[in-house]
C-alpha cells in the first residue's frame, strides 16, 4: 500500500511539474519587452515559477522554471536557453526549498531580514536604472522584436529613485503585514530572484561576452518583483482553499 501511495505521489508531482513548465513557457512568451543592449527580454514567467515552487516545492519549481523557460528561449532567444535551463531551474528550486524548509522562530527577525533584502533590491534598482536607463529610451514590444521601436519615452533619473524606494517599502510591508509564513515566502522569492539576477548577469558577461550585461539587471529585478507581488496572493488563496497542499 505504501508503495502505491509513493508511486501515485510521484506521478502527481510529475504531472504538476509538466503542467507548470507549460504554463511558464506560455507566461514567458505572452508579454515581452525586448532589451536591445543584451538581446534579452522582459517577461512575466517568474510569476508562474514562484507559484509552482511555493505550492509544490523545489522539484516542481526547478523543473517548471528550468525546462519551461528554456523551451521559451529555444523559440525566441536560443542563445539564452542553456543558461536559462540552469539559472531558472536553480531559481525555482531555491524558492521551493527555502519556503518548505525554513522555520519561523522569530517574527521580528523575519521582518527585519525581509526589510533588509527589500532595501538591497531597491538600491540595486535605483542605482542601475538611474545610470543605464535614463534619457530617451526605445521600447520594442514583442518577440521577435519589430524593426522600429513601439514606444520612445524619456525617463528621468528621479523616476528610478522613486521606484527603488517603492520597491523597498513594498517588500518591507509585505514581510511585516502578512503572517510569518508569508514572510518566509517573500524571503524565499527574493533569494531565488537574486540568484536569477546574478545568474543572468554572469552568463551574459562570461559566456555570451556581452559587456552591456549590467543593463539587464533592472529588467530582471523588475521580473522578480512582479513575480513576487503576483505569486504571493495566488499562493495564499490556493493554500487556503486546498490546505492539504501544505503537507
Secondary structure as UniProt FT lines:
FT   HELIX           2..30
FT   STRAND          33..35
FT   TURN            36..39
FT   STRAND          40..42
FT   HELIX           45..56
FT   HELIX           58..63
FT   HELIX           64..68
FT   HELIX           69..76
FT   HELIX           78..80
FT   HELIX           81..101
FT   HELIX           107..132
FT   STRAND          135..141
FT   STRAND          151..155
FT   HELIX           157..177
FT   HELIX           180..202
FT   HELIX           203..207
FT   TURN            211..212
FT   HELIX           213..216
FT   HELIX           217..241
FT   HELIX           243..246
//
